[in-house]
Amino acid sequence: MPYTTDVVEELKILSLFNLDTGQEGIKVHSTAAPEAISAAQRLHTKGLISQSDGGYLTSLGRTASEHAQDLLRILDADTA
């Protein structure tokens, strides 16, 4: 699967979630960038978040968010 713009936008949304608690969701406002709004809607359709405008991570969404955030930490690590 190629890293399309849509996939990157979905990863951005998944990286916004606070994984330290399951009681904290996110809200993608109607004034957000159209790419973010569409990404949230796709994540909801895929069953990763509870609402089309954010909400909470589902069980599958939590796993995906953990992997996405781990990947960002690995890529951002100082390898020097």
All heavy atoms as a GROMACS GRO file, in nm:
protein
  600
    1MET      N    1   0.086  -0.118   0.000
    1MET     CA    2   0.000   0.000   0.000
    1MET      C    3   0.090   0.124   0.000
    1MET      O    4   0.173   0.141   0.089
    1MET     CB    5  -0.090  -0.001   0.123
    1MET     CG    6  -0.172   0.121   0.139
    1MET     SD    7  -0.264   0.106   0.293
    1MET     CE    8  -0.376   0.237   0.277
    2PRO      N    9   0.074   0.210  -0.095
    2PRO     CA   10   0.156   0.330  -0.101
    2PRO      C   11   0.113   0.432   0.004
    2PRO      O   12  -0.001   0.433   0.050
    2PRO     CB   13   0.131   0.384  -0.242
    2PRO     CG   14  -0.002   0.331  -0.279
    2PRO     CD   15  -0.016   0.200  -0.209
    3TYR      N   16   0.205   0.519   0.041
    3TYR     CA   17   0.175   0.628   0.133
    3TYR      C   18   0.114   0.742   0.054
    3TYR      O   19   0.181   0.833   0.010
    3TYR     CB   20   0.300   0.674   0.207
    3TYR     CG   21   0.345   0.575   0.310
    3TYR    CD1   22   0.444   0.483   0.283
    3TYR    CD2   23   0.286   0.573   0.436
    3TYR    CE1   24   0.484   0.391   0.379
    3TYR    CE2   25   0.324   0.482   0.532
    3TYR     CZ   26   0.424   0.391   0.502
    3TYR     OH   27   0.462   0.300   0.596
    4THR      N   28  -0.016   0.736   0.038
    4THR     CA   29  -0.088   0.841  -0.032
    4THR      C   30  -0.110   0.959   0.062
    4THR      O   31  -0.092   0.948   0.184
    4THR     CB   32  -0.225   0.790  -0.080
    4THR    OG1   33  -0.304   0.757   0.036
    4THR    CG2   34  -0.211   0.668  -0.170
    5THR      N   35  -0.152   1.069   0.006
    5THR     CA   36  -0.185   1.187   0.087
    5THR      C   37  -0.294   1.153   0.188
    5THR      O   38  -0.289   1.197   0.303
    5THR     CB   39  -0.229   1.303  -0.004
    5THR    OG1   40  -0.125   1.329  -0.097
    5THR    CG2   41  -0.258   1.429   0.075
    6ASP      N   42  -0.392   1.074   0.146
    6ASP     CA   43  -0.500   1.034   0.236
    6ASP      C   44  -0.447   0.956   0.356
    6ASP      O   45  -0.487   0.981   0.470
    6ASP     CB   46  -0.605   0.951   0.162
    6ASP     CG   47  -0.693   1.033   0.070
    6ASP    OD1   48  -0.684   1.158   0.072
    6ASP    OD2   49  -0.772   0.971  -0.004
    7VAL      N   50  -0.357   0.862   0.331
    7VAL     CA   51  -0.301   0.781   0.440
    7VAL      C   52  -0.222   0.870   0.535
    7VAL      O   53  -0.233   0.857   0.658
    7VAL     CB   54  -0.213   0.667   0.384
    7VAL    CG1   55  -0.134   0.599   0.494
    7VAL    CG2   56  -0.299   0.566   0.310
    8VAL      N   57  -0.144   0.961   0.482
    8VAL     CA   58  -0.066   1.052   0.566
    8VAL      C   59  -0.159   1.136   0.653
    8VAL      O   60  -0.134   1.156   0.772
    8VAL     CB   61   0.028   1.139   0.481
    8VAL    CG1   62   0.094   1.247   0.566
    8VAL    CG2   63   0.133   1.053   0.413
    9GLU      N   64  -0.267   1.185   0.597
    9GLU     CA   65  -0.363   1.265   0.674
    9GLU      C   66  -0.428   1.182   0.784
    9GLU      O   67  -0.451   1.230   0.895
    9GLU     CB   68  -0.469   1.326   0.582
    9GLU     CG   69  -0.416   1.434   0.490
    9GLU     CD   70  -0.356   1.554   0.562
    9GLU    OE1   71  -0.409   1.593   0.669
    9GLU    OE2   72  -0.255   1.607   0.513
   10GLU      N   73  -0.458   1.057   0.755
   10GLU     CA   74  -0.515   0.968   0.857
   10GLU      C   75  -0.415   0.943   0.969
   10GLU      O   76  -0.451   0.943   1.087
   10GLU     CB   77  -0.562   0.838   0.793
   10GLU     CG   78  -0.681   0.857   0.703
   10GLU     CD   79  -0.716   0.733   0.622
   10GLU    OE1   80  -0.668   0.623   0.654
   10GLU    OE2   81  -0.793   0.747   0.525
   11LEU      N   82  -0.288   0.925   0.933
   11LEU     CA   83  -0.184   0.907   1.034
   11LEU      C   84  -0.172   1.031   1.122
   11LEU      O   85  -0.152   1.020   1.244
   11LEU     CB   86  -0.050   0.875   0.968
   11LEU     CG   87  -0.038   0.737   0.906
   11LEU    CD1   88   0.088   0.728   0.821
   11LEU    CD2   89  -0.039   0.630   1.012
   12LYS      N   90  -0.186   1.148   1.062
   12LYS     CA   91  -0.181   1.272   1.139
   12LYS      C   92  -0.292   1.275   1.244
   12LYS      O   93  -0.269   1.314   1.359
   12LYS     CB   94  -0.193   1.394   1.048
   12LYS     CG   95  -0.070   1.423   0.967
   12LYS     CD   96  -0.094   1.547   0.880
   12LYS     CE   97   0.020   1.577   0.787
   12LYS     NZ   98  -0.008   1.694   0.700
   13ILE      N   99  -0.411   1.236   1.204
   13ILE     CA  100  -0.524   1.234   1.299
   13ILE      C  101  -0.497   1.133   1.409
   13ILE      O  102  -0.514   1.162   1.528
   13ILE     CB  103  -0.657   1.202   1.227
   13ILE    CG1  104  -0.693   1.310   1.124
   13ILE    CG2  105  -0.770   1.182   1.329
   13ILE    CD1  106  -0.725   1.446   1.181
   14LEU      N  107  -0.451   1.014   1.374
   14LEU     CA  108  -0.423   0.912   1.474
   14LEU      C  109  -0.315   0.956   1.572
   14LEU      O  110  -0.317   0.916   1.689
   14LEU     CB  111  -0.383   0.780   1.407
   14LEU     CG  112  -0.495   0.707   1.335
   14LEU    CD1  113  -0.439   0.591   1.254
   14LEU    CD2  114  -0.602   0.660   1.433
   15SER      N  115  -0.224   1.039   1.526
   15SER     CA  116  -0.116   1.083   1.614
   15SER      C  117  -0.161   1.190   1.714
   15SER      O  118  -0.088   1.220   1.809
   15SER     CB  119   0.002   1.136   1.531
   15SER     OG  120  -0.030   1.259   1.471
   16LEU      N  121  -0.280   1.244   1.697
   16LEU     CA  122  -0.331   1.346   1.788
   16LEU      C  123  -0.387   1.290   1.918
   16LEU      O  124  -0.401   1.362   2.017
   16LEU     CB  125  -0.440   1.428   1.719
   16LEU     CG  126  -0.399   1.510   1.597
   16LEU    CD1  127  -0.521   1.574   1.534
   16LEU    CD2  128  -0.295   1.614   1.636
   17PHE      N  129  -0.419   1.162   1.920
   17PHE     CA  130  -0.483   1.103   2.036
   17PHE      C  131  -0.383   1.084   2.150
   17PHE      O  132  -0.269   1.042   2.129
   17PHE     CB  133  -0.548   0.969   2.001
   17PHE     CG  134  -0.676   0.984   1.926
   17PHE    CD1  135  -0.677   0.988   1.788
   17PHE    CD2  136  -0.797   0.997   1.993
   17PHE    CE1  137  -0.795   1.003   1.717
   17PHE    CE2  138  -0.916   1.012   1.924
   17PHE     CZ  139  -0.915   1.015   1.786
   18ASN      N  140  -0.429   1.112   2.271
   18ASN     CA  141  -0.350   1.090   2.392
   18ASN      C  142  -0.370   0.945   2.433
   18ASN      O  143  -0.479   0.907   2.476
   18ASN     CB  144  -0.396   1.185   2.503
   18ASN     CG  145  -0.321   1.166   2.632
   18ASN    OD1  146  -0.238   1.077   2.646
   18ASN    ND2  147  -0.349   1.251   2.728
   19LEU      N  148  -0.265   0.865   2.421
   19LEU     CA  149  -0.275   0.723   2.451
   19LEU      C  150  -0.261   0.693   2.600
   19LEU      O  151  -0.276   0.578   2.641
   19LEU     CB  152  -0.171   0.645   2.371
   19LEU     CG  153  -0.189   0.652   2.220
   19LEU    CD1  154  -0.074   0.582   2.149
   19LEU    CD2  155  -0.323   0.593   2.178
   20ASP      N  156  -0.234   0.795   2.680
   20ASP     CA  157  -0.222   0.775   2.824
   20ASP      C  158  -0.357   0.755   2.891
   20ASP      O  159  -0.363   0.711   3.005
   20ASP     CB  160  -0.149   0.893   2.890
   20ASP     CG  161  -0.004   0.901   2.848
   20ASP    OD1  162   0.055   0.794   2.814
   20ASP    OD2  163   0.052   1.012   2.847
   21THR      N  164  -0.464   0.789   2.820
   21THR     CA  165  -0.597   0.774   2.876
   21THR      C  166  -0.696   0.740   2.764
   21THR      O  167  -0.681   0.785   2.652
   21THR     CB  168  -0.644   0.902   2.948
   21THR    OG1  169  -0.777   0.882   2.995
   21THR    CG2  170  -0.641   1.023   2.857
   22GLY      N  171  -0.793   0.660   2.796
   22GLY     CA  172  -0.898   0.630   2.701
   22GLY      C  173  -1.016   0.724   2.715
   22GLY      O  174  -1.116   0.713   2.645
   23GLN      N  175  -1.004   0.819   2.807
   23GLN     CA  176  -1.113   0.911   2.837
   23GLN      C  177  -1.100   1.044   2.767
   23GLN      O  178  -1.178   1.136   2.791
   23GLN     CB  179  -1.119   0.935   2.989
   23GLN     CG  180  -1.138   0.809   3.069
   23GLN     CD  181  -1.268   0.738   3.034
   23GLN    OE1  182  -1.373   0.800   3.023
   23GLN    NE2  183  -1.261   0.608   3.014
   24GLU      N  184  -1.001   1.057   2.679
   24GLU     CA  185  -0.977   1.184   2.611
   24GLU      C  186  -0.987   1.161   2.460
   24GLU      O  187  -0.910   1.085   2.404
   24GLU     CB  188  -0.838   1.236   2.647
   24GLU     CG  189  -0.808   1.374   2.596
   24GLU     CD  190  -0.672   1.422   2.644
   24GLU    OE1  191  -0.637   1.397   2.760
   24GLU    OE2  192  -0.602   1.485   2.564
   25GLY      N  193  -1.082   1.227   2.399
   25GLY     CA  194  -1.099   1.217   2.255
   25GLY      C  195  -1.048   1.342   2.185
   25GLY      O  196  -0.982   1.426   2.246
   26ILE      N  197  -1.080   1.352   2.059
   26ILE     CA  198  -1.047   1.471   1.982
   26ILE      C  199  -1.171   1.519   1.908
   26ILE      O  200  -1.267   1.443   1.890
   26ILE     CB  201  -0.931   1.449   1.883
   26ILE    CG1  202  -0.972   1.351   1.773
   26ILE    CG2  203  -0.804   1.405   1.954
   26ILE    CD1  204  -0.879   1.353   1.653
   27LYS      N  205  -1.167   1.642   1.864
   27LYS     CA  206  -1.276   1.700   1.785
   27LYS      C  207  -1.214   1.766   1.663
   27LYS      O  208  -1.126   1.851   1.676
   27LYS     CB  209  -1.351   1.804   1.869
   27LYS     CG  210  -1.452   1.886   1.792
   27LYS     CD  211  -1.575   1.808   1.761
   27LYS     CE  212  -1.681   1.902   1.704
   27LYS     NZ  213  -1.790   1.830   1.645
   28VAL      N  214  -1.256   1.723   1.545
   28VAL     CA  215  -1.213   1.787   1.421
   28VAL      C  216  -1.325   1.884   1.384
   28VAL      O  217  -1.433   1.843   1.341
   28VAL     CB  218  -1.188   1.683   1.308
   28VAL    CG1  219  -1.146   1.753   1.181
   28VAL    CG2  220  -1.082   1.582   1.352
   29HIS      N  221  -1.300   2.010   1.406
   29HIS     CA  222  -1.403   2.113   1.386
   29HIS      C  223  -1.432   2.135   1.237
   29HIS      O  224  -1.349   2.106   1.151
   29HIS     CB  225  -1.358   2.245   1.450
   29HIS     CG  226  -1.351   2.236   1.598
   29HIS    ND1  227  -1.460   2.256   1.679
   29HIS    CD2  228  -1.248   2.206   1.682
   29HIS    CE1  229  -1.425   2.241   1.805
   29HIS    NE2  230  -1.297   2.210   1.809
   30SER      N  231  -1.547   2.189   1.209
   30SER     CA  232  -1.587   2.216   1.071
   30SER      C  233  -1.498   2.321   1.006
   30SER      O  234  -1.497   2.334   0.884
   30SER     CB  235  -1.734   2.261   1.066
   30SER     OG  236  -1.751   2.380   1.141
   31THR      N  237  -1.422   2.395   1.086
   31THR     CA  238  -1.330   2.495   1.034
   31THR      C  239  -1.190   2.439   1.010
   31THR      O  240  -1.101   2.512   0.966
   31THR     CB  241  -1.321   2.616   1.129
   31THR    OG1  242  -1.279   2.568   1.258
   31THR    CG2  243  -1.455   2.686   1.141
   32ALA      N  244  -1.171   2.310   1.040
   32ALA     CA  245  -1.039   2.248   1.018
   32ALA      C  246  -1.012   2.236   0.868
   32ALA      O  247  -1.102   2.254   0.785
   32ALA     CB  248  -1.036   2.109   1.083
   33ALA      N  249  -0.889   2.205   0.836
   33ALA     CA  250  -0.852   2.185   0.696
   33ALA      C  251  -0.939   2.074   0.636
   33ALA      O  252  -0.968   1.975   0.703
   33ALA     CB  253  -0.705   2.147   0.685
   34PRO      N  254  -0.982   2.090   0.512
   34PRO     CA  255  -1.065   1.987   0.449
   34PRO      C  256  -1.001   1.848   0.451
   34PRO      O  257  -1.072   1.748   0.465
   34PRO     CB  258  -1.081   2.037   0.305
   34PRO     CG  259  -1.056   2.184   0.312
   34PRO     CD  260  -0.960   2.206   0.424
   35GLU      N  261  -0.868   1.843   0.443
   35GLU     CA  262  -0.798   1.715   0.446
   35GLU      C  263  -0.816   1.645   0.581
   35GLU      O  264  -0.831   1.523   0.588
   35GLU     CB  265  -0.648   1.734   0.419
   35GLU     CG  266  -0.615   1.797   0.287
   35GLU     CD  267  -0.623   1.950   0.287
   35GLU    OE1  268  -0.628   2.012   0.396
   35GLU    OE2  269  -0.626   2.008   0.177
   36ALA      N  270  -0.814   1.722   0.689
   36ALA     CA  271  -0.833   1.667   0.823
   36ALA      C  272  -0.976   1.618   0.842
   36ALA      O  273  -0.999   1.511   0.899
   36ALA     CB  274  -0.797   1.770   0.929
   37ILE      N  275  -1.072   1.694   0.793
   37ILE     CA  276  -1.212   1.655   0.803
   37ILE      C  277  -1.235   1.524   0.728
   37ILE      O  278  -1.297   1.431   0.780
   37ILE     CB  279  -1.304   1.767   0.750
   37ILE    CG1  280  -1.293   1.890   0.840
   37ILE    CG2  281  -1.448   1.720   0.738
   37ILE    CD1  282  -1.359   2.015   0.785
   38SER      N  283  -1.183   1.516   0.608
   38SER     CA  284  -1.199   1.394   0.528
   38SER      C  285  -1.129   1.275   0.592
   38SER      O  286  -1.182   1.163   0.592
   38SER     CB  287  -1.144   1.415   0.387
   38SER     OG  288  -1.219   1.512   0.318
   39ALA      N  289  -1.011   1.299   0.649
   39ALA     CA  290  -0.936   1.191   0.714
   39ALA      C  291  -1.014   1.136   0.833
   39ALA      O  292  -1.023   1.014   0.851
   39ALA     CB  293  -0.799   1.241   0.758
   40ALA      N  294  -1.073   1.224   0.913
   40ALA     CA  295  -1.152   1.180   1.027
   40ALA      C  296  -1.273   1.098   0.981
   40ALA      O  297  -1.306   0.995   1.040
   40ALA     CB  298  -1.196   1.299   1.111
   41GLN      N  299  -1.338   1.143   0.876
   41GLN     CA  300  -1.452   1.069   0.824
   41GLN      C  301  -1.411   0.930   0.776
   41GLN      O  302  -1.481   0.831   0.802
   41GLN     CB  303  -1.519   1.148   0.712
   41GLN     CG  304  -1.587   1.273   0.761
   41GLN     CD  305  -1.633   1.367   0.651
   41GLN    OE1  306  -1.590   1.357   0.536
   41GLN    NE2  307  -1.719   1.462   0.687
   42ARG      N  308  -1.295   0.921   0.708
   42ARG     CA  309  -1.247   0.790   0.662
   42ARG      C  310  -1.212   0.699   0.779
   42ARG      O  311  -1.243   0.578   0.778
   42ARG     CB  312  -1.126   0.806   0.570
   42ARG     CG  313  -1.160   0.861   0.433
   42ARG     CD  314  -1.043   0.850   0.337
   42ARG     NE  315  -0.921   0.913   0.385
   42ARG     CZ  316  -0.893   1.043   0.374
   42ARG    NH1  317  -0.979   1.126   0.315
   42ARG    NH2  318  -0.778   1.092   0.420
   43LEU      N  319  -1.149   0.756   0.882
   43LEU     CA  320  -1.115   0.675   1.000
   43LEU      C  321  -1.240   0.623   1.069
   43LEU      O  322  -1.243   0.509   1.117
   43LEU     CB  323  -1.030   0.757   1.097
   43LEU     CG  324  -0.887   0.787   1.051
   43LEU    CD1  325  -0.821   0.887   1.147
   43LEU    CD2  326  -0.805   0.660   1.040
   44HIS      N  327  -1.344   0.704   1.072
   44HIS     CA  328  -1.471   0.660   1.131
   44HIS      C  329  -1.532   0.548   1.046
   44HIS      O  330  -1.576   0.446   1.100
   44HIS     CB  331  -1.568   0.778   1.141
   44HIS     CG  332  -1.703   0.740   1.189
   44HIS    ND1  333  -1.727   0.690   1.315
   44HIS    CD2  334  -1.823   0.742   1.128
   44HIS    CE1  335  -1.855   0.664   1.329
   44HIS    NE2  336  -1.915   0.695   1.215
   45THR      N  337  -1.530   0.564   0.915
   45THR     CA  338  -1.584   0.462   0.825
   45THR      C  339  -1.509   0.330   0.841
   45THR      O  340  -1.568   0.222   0.835
   45THR     CB  341  -1.576   0.510   0.678
   45THR    OG1  342  -1.655   0.629   0.666
   45THR    CG2  343  -1.626   0.405   0.581
   46LYS      N  344  -1.379   0.339   0.866
   46LYS     CA  345  -1.295   0.220   0.884
   46LYS      C  346  -1.309   0.160   1.024
   46LYS      O  347  -1.251   0.056   1.053
   46LYS     CB  348  -1.148   0.254   0.859
   46LYS     CG  349  -1.120   0.291   0.715
   46LYS     CD  350  -0.976   0.337   0.698
   46LYS     CE  351  -0.951   0.380   0.553
   46LYS     NZ  352  -0.813   0.426   0.533
   47GLY      N  353  -1.383   0.227   1.111
   47GLY     CA  354  -1.406   0.175   1.246
   47GLY      C  355  -1.293   0.204   1.343
   47GLY      O  356  -1.280   0.135   1.445
   48LEU      N  357  -1.213   0.307   1.316
   48LEU     CA  358  -1.100   0.339   1.404
   48LEU      C  359  -1.132   0.446   1.507
   48LEU      O  360  -1.068   0.453   1.612
   48LEU     CB  361  -0.979   0.382   1.321
   48LEU     CG  362  -0.927   0.276   1.222
   48LEU    CD1  363  -0.813   0.332   1.139
   48LEU    CD2  364  -0.883   0.152   1.294
   49ILE      N  365  -1.230   0.532   1.477
   49ILE     CA  366  -1.274   0.634   1.572
   49ILE      C  367  -1.426   0.630   1.584
   49ILE      O  368  -1.495   0.584   1.491
   49ILE     CB  369  -1.224   0.775   1.536
   49ILE    CG1  370  -1.270   0.820   1.397
   49ILE    CG2  371  -1.071   0.782   1.547
   49ILE    CD1  372  -1.227   0.963   1.359
   50SER      N  373  -1.476   0.678   1.696
   50SER     CA  374  -1.618   0.661   1.727
   50SER      C  375  -1.712   0.757   1.655
   50SER      O  376  -1.831   0.728   1.642
   50SER     CB  377  -1.639   0.674   1.878
   50SER     OG  378  -1.605   0.805   1.922
   51GLN      N  379  -1.661   0.871   1.609
   51GLN     CA  380  -1.746   0.970   1.543
   51GLN      C  381  -1.679   1.017   1.415
   51GLN      O  382  -1.556   1.015   1.403
   51GLN     CB  383  -1.768   1.092   1.634
   51GLN     CG  384  -1.834   1.060   1.766
   51GLN     CD  385  -1.977   1.015   1.749
   51GLN    OE1  386  -2.051   1.070   1.667
   51GLN    NE2  387  -2.018   0.916   1.826
   52SER      N  388  -1.758   1.064   1.320
   52SER     CA  389  -1.701   1.110   1.194
   52SER      C  390  -1.622   1.240   1.208
   52SER      O  391  -1.546   1.276   1.119
   52SER     CB  392  -1.812   1.128   1.089
   52SER     OG  393  -1.903   1.228   1.129
   53ASP      N  394  -1.638   1.307   1.322
   53ASP     CA  395  -1.561   1.430   1.346
   53ASP      C  396  -1.463   1.412   1.463
   53ASP      O  397  -1.424   1.508   1.527
   53ASP     CB  398  -1.653   1.548   1.371
   53ASP     CG  399  -1.739   1.532   1.494
   53ASP    OD1  400  -1.742   1.420   1.553
   53ASP    OD2  401  -1.804   1.629   1.535
   54GLY      N  402  -1.425   1.289   1.489
   54GLY     CA  403  -1.328   1.261   1.594
   54GLY      C  404  -1.383   1.164   1.696
   54GLY      O  405  -1.404   1.048   1.666
   55GLY      N  406  -1.408   1.214   1.815
   55GLY     CA  407  -1.457   1.128   1.920
   55GLY      C  408  -1.343   1.052   1.986
   55GLY      O  409  -1.236   1.107   2.010
   56TYR      N  410  -1.368   0.925   2.012
   56TYR     CA  411  -1.272   0.840   2.082
   56TYR      C  412  -1.220   0.731   1.990
   56TYR      O  413  -1.285   0.696   1.891
   56TYR     CB  414  -1.338   0.776   2.205
   56TYR     CG  415  -1.387   0.878   2.304
   56TYR    CD1  416  -1.519   0.922   2.301
   56TYR    CD2  417  -1.301   0.932   2.398
   56TYR    CE1  418  -1.564   1.018   2.391
   56TYR    CE2  419  -1.345   1.028   2.489
   56TYR     CZ  420  -1.476   1.070   2.485
   56TYR     OH  421  -1.520   1.165   2.573
   57LEU      N  422  -1.106   0.677   2.027
   57LEU     CA  423  -1.053   0.563   1.952
   57LEU      C  424  -1.133   0.438   1.985
   57LEU      O  425  -1.171   0.416   2.100
   57LEU     CB  426  -0.907   0.538   1.992
   57LEU     CG  427  -0.805   0.641   1.948
   57LEU    CD1  428  -0.672   0.617   2.021
   57LEU    CD2  429  -0.785   0.637   1.797
   58THR      N  430  -1.158   0.358   1.884
   58THR     CA  431  -1.212   0.225   1.907
   58THR      C  432  -1.096   0.135   1.948
   58THR      O  433  -0.979   0.178   1.949
   58THR     CB  434  -1.277   0.169   1.780
   58THR    OG1  435  -1.175   0.153   1.681
   58THR    CG2  436  -1.388   0.260   1.729
   59SER      N  437  -1.123   0.011   1.979
   59SER     CA  438  -1.016  -0.083   2.014
   59SER      C  439  -0.916  -0.094   1.899
   59SER      O  440  -0.794  -0.086   1.919
   59SER     CB  441  -1.076  -0.219   2.047
   59SER     OG  442  -0.974  -0.310   2.077
   60LEU      N  443  -0.967  -0.111   1.779
   60LEU     CA  444  -0.880  -0.119   1.661
   60LEU      C  445  -0.808   0.014   1.639
   60LEU      O  446  -0.690   0.017   1.604
   60LEU     CB  447  -0.961  -0.157   1.537
   60LEU     CG  448  -0.884  -0.169   1.406
   60LEU    CD1  449  -0.775  -0.276   1.416
   60LEU    CD2  450  -0.981  -0.201   1.293
   61GLY      N  451  -0.877   0.123   1.661
   61GLY     CA  452  -0.818   0.255   1.646
   61GLY      C  453  -0.705   0.279   1.744
   61GLY      O  454  -0.604   0.341   1.709
   62ARG      N  455  -0.721   0.229   1.865
   62ARG     CA  456  -0.614   0.244   1.964
   62ARG      C  457  -0.488   0.171   1.917
   62ARG      O  458  -0.378   0.225   1.926
   62ARG     CB  459  -0.658   0.194   2.101
   62ARG     CG  460  -0.545   0.208   2.202
   62ARG     CD  461  -0.591   0.187   2.345
   62ARG     NE  462  -0.478   0.200   2.434
   62ARG     CZ  463  -0.430   0.315   2.479
   62ARG    NH1  464  -0.486   0.427   2.444
   62ARG    NH2  465  -0.326   0.318   2.559
   63THR      N  466  -0.505   0.052   1.866
   63THR     CA  467  -0.390  -0.024   1.814
   63THR      C  468  -0.325   0.052   1.700
   63THR      O  469  -0.202   0.065   1.695
   63THR     CB  470  -0.434  -0.164   1.768
   63THR    OG1  471  -0.491  -0.233   1.881
   63THR    CG2  472  -0.319  -0.243   1.712
   64ALA      N  473  -0.406   0.103   1.608
   64ALA     CA  474  -0.352   0.178   1.494
   64ALA      C  475  -0.280   0.304   1.541
   64ALA      O  476  -0.172   0.338   1.491
   64ALA     CB  477  -0.465   0.215   1.397
   65SER      N  478  -0.339   0.375   1.639
   65SER     CA  479  -0.278   0.497   1.691
   65SER      C  480  -0.146   0.466   1.761
   65SER      O  481  -0.049   0.540   1.746
   65SER     CB  482  -0.375   0.566   1.787
   65SER     OG  483  -0.320   0.688   1.833
   66GLU      N  484  -0.142   0.358   1.836
   66GLU     CA  485  -0.016   0.317   1.901
   66GLU      C  486   0.092   0.294   1.798
   66GLU      O  487   0.206   0.342   1.813
   66GLU     CB  488  -0.038   0.191   1.984
   66GLU     CG  489  -0.118   0.214   2.110
   66GLU     CD  490  -0.159   0.085   2.178
   66GLU    OE1  491  -0.138  -0.026   2.123
   66GLU    OE2  492  -0.214   0.094   2.290
   67HIS      N  493   0.060   0.220   1.693
   67HIS     CA  494   0.158   0.193   1.588
   67HIS      C  495   0.200   0.321   1.517
   67HIS      O  496   0.319   0.341   1.489
   67HIS     CB  497   0.103   0.092   1.487
   67HIS     CG  498   0.095  -0.048   1.540
   67HIS    ND1  499   0.204  -0.119   1.581
   67HIS    CD2  500  -0.012  -0.130   1.557
   67HIS    CE1  501   0.167  -0.239   1.623
   67HIS    NE2  502   0.036  -0.247   1.609
   68ALA      N  503   0.104   0.407   1.487
   68ALA     CA  504   0.136   0.533   1.418
   68ALA      C  505   0.227   0.619   1.504
   68ALA      O  506   0.327   0.675   1.454
   68ALA     CB  507   0.007   0.608   1.386
   69GLN      N  508   0.197   0.630   1.632
   69GLN     CA  509   0.278   0.713   1.720
   69GLN      C  510   0.416   0.650   1.744
   69GLN      O  511   0.516   0.722   1.752
   69GLN     CB  512   0.204   0.740   1.851
   69GLN     CG  513   0.084   0.831   1.827
   69GLN     CD  514   0.011   0.871   1.952
   69GLN    OE1  515   0.072   0.889   2.058
   69GLN    NE2  516  -0.120   0.888   1.942
   70ASP      N  517   0.423   0.518   1.752
   70ASP     CA  518   0.552   0.450   1.763
   70ASP      C  519   0.638   0.477   1.639
   70ASP      O  520   0.757   0.506   1.649
   70ASP     CB  521   0.536   0.300   1.781
   70ASP     CG  522   0.488   0.260   1.920
   70ASP    OD1  523   0.496   0.344   2.013
   70ASP    OD2  524   0.443   0.145   1.935
   71LEU      N  525   0.576   0.468   1.522
   71LEU     CA  526   0.649   0.494   1.398
   71LEU      C  527   0.704   0.637   1.395
   71LEU      O  528   0.820   0.659   1.360
   71LEU     CB  529   0.559   0.469   1.278
   71LEU     CG  530   0.621   0.497   1.141
   71LEU    CD1  531   0.743   0.409   1.117
   71LEU    CD2  532   0.518   0.477   1.032
   72LEU      N  533   0.624   0.732   1.436
   72LEU     CA  534   0.670   0.871   1.439
   72LEU      C  535   0.788   0.889   1.535
   72LEU      O  536   0.883   0.960   1.504
   72LEU     CB  537   0.556   0.965   1.478
   72LEU     CG  538   0.449   0.985   1.371
   72LEU    CD1  539   0.332   1.064   1.427
   72LEU    CD2  540   0.507   1.052   1.249
   73ARG      N  541   0.782   0.822   1.651
   73ARG     CA  542   0.893   0.831   1.746
   73ARG      C  543   1.019   0.769   1.688
   73ARG      O  544   1.129   0.823   1.703
   73ARG     CB  545   0.857   0.762   1.878
   73ARG     CG  546   0.784   0.851   1.975
   73ARG     CD  547   0.773   0.787   2.112
   73ARG     NE  548   0.688   0.669   2.115
   73ARG     CZ  549   0.555   0.672   2.120
   73ARG    NH1  550   0.492   0.788   2.123
   73ARG    NH2  551   0.484   0.562   2.123
   74ILE      N  552   1.006   0.656   1.620
   74ILE     CA  553   1.122   0.590   1.560
   74ILE      C  554   1.183   0.678   1.452
   74ILE      O  555   1.305   0.697   1.446
   74ILE     CB  556   1.081   0.453   1.501
   74ILE    CG1  557   1.048   0.355   1.614
   74ILE    CG2  558   1.191   0.397   1.412
   74ILE    CD1  559   0.978   0.229   1.568
   75LEU      N  560   1.099   0.733   1.366
   75LEU     CA  561   1.150   0.816   1.256
   75LEU      C  562   1.208   0.947   1.305
   75LEU      O  563   1.294   1.005   1.240
   75LEU     CB  564   1.039   0.841   1.155
   75LEU     CG  565   0.990   0.718   1.080
   75LEU    CD1  566   0.872   0.754   0.991
   75LEU    CD2  567   1.101   0.653   1.001
   76ASP      N  568   1.160   0.995   1.420
   76ASP     CA  569   1.206   1.121   1.474
   76ASP      C  570   1.325   1.104   1.567
   76ASP      O  571   1.385   1.202   1.611
   76ASP     CB  572   1.091   1.192   1.548
   76ASP     CG  573   1.121   1.337   1.575
   76ASP    OD1  574   1.180   1.404   1.489
   76ASP    OD2  575   1.085   1.383   1.686
   77ALA      N  576   1.363   0.980   1.595
   77ALA     CA  577   1.473   0.954   1.689
   77ALA      C  578   1.604   1.005   1.633
   77ALA      O  579   1.628   1.000   1.512
   77ALA     CB  580   1.482   0.804   1.716
   78ASP      N  581   1.686   1.054   1.722
   78ASP     CA  582   1.819   1.101   1.685
   78ASP      C  583   1.908   0.977   1.661
   78ASP      O  584   1.940   0.906   1.756
   78ASP     CB  585   1.877   1.188   1.795
   78ASP     CG  586   2.012   1.246   1.759
   78ASP    OD1  587   2.055   1.233   1.643
   78ASP    OD2  588   2.075   1.306   1.847
   79THR      N  589   1.942   0.953   1.538
   79THR     CA  590   2.018   0.833   1.503
   79THR      C  591   2.166   0.860   1.494
   79THR      O  592   2.244   0.772   1.456
   79THR     CB  593   1.969   0.774   1.370
   79THR    OG1  594   1.982   0.873   1.269
   79THR    CG2  595   1.826   0.728   1.381
   80ALA      N  596   2.210   0.980   1.528
   80ALA     CA  597   2.352   1.014   1.518
   80ALA      C  598   2.432   0.958   1.633
   80ALA      O  599   2.387   0.926   1.735
   80ALA     CB  600   2.368   1.166   1.513
   0.00000   0.00000   0.00000
